[in-house]
Amino acid sequence: MSRSTWHYRRKPRPRVSNPVPQKDRAYPARICAGDRVVIQDKIITGWQAGTSVDHSFAAAWDDG
């Protein structure tokens, strides 16, 4: 048995009555939906022009 399993079984966290689903949680590093669409459009445009996804993303990141 791993150490973390032993600690968890010995002292489990209390149950949450109304948990928030993972996809709905707010994270400071999460990209908002509007910015995600802009980035996606730039990557698709670069991909259609024959540029790799990594290069398109890096170019968009450099442009700000």
N, C-alpha and C positions, 0 to 999 in steps of 0.2 A: 504494500500500500504506500502510495506517495505521501510525502509530508503534507502537501496541501489538502489532500483528501482527508487525512487524519484530522487536521485542524478544522476543516469544514464540518466534518461529522461530529466533532466534539463541541463546536460552537457555531451552529448554522445561522445564517442571516435571517432576520425576521421577514415574513411574507409581506409583499406589497399588495394592497387591496385593489388598486387600479393601475397596473403597470403600463408604461408608455412603450409602444412597439419600437423596435430598433430603427426602422426607417423614419419614424416621426421625431426622434430625439434631436435636439439642437447641439451642434458641435461648432466651436469657433472656427475650425479649419475647413468646414464644409463650404463648397462653392454653391452660391445661390442658383436657383433655376434659370434666371435670366442670363447670368454669366455663363452658365453651362451650355445654353443654346448658342451663344455667340462663339464660344470655344469650339463647339461641335461643328458649326458652320465653317469656321476657318480650317479645321482639320479636314473636313470633307472636301472643301474647295482645293486645298493643297493636294489631297490624295487624287482628286480628279485631274489635277495638273501634272501628276507623276511624281510628286514629292512624298517622302515617307511620312507616316503619322508622327514619328518622333521629331522630324525636322519641322513639320508644320506647327506642332505644339510649341517647340522651342522658339520658332520665329514669332509666333503669336505672343509668347511670353516676353520675348525681347522687345516687341512693339508696345507692350504695356497693356 
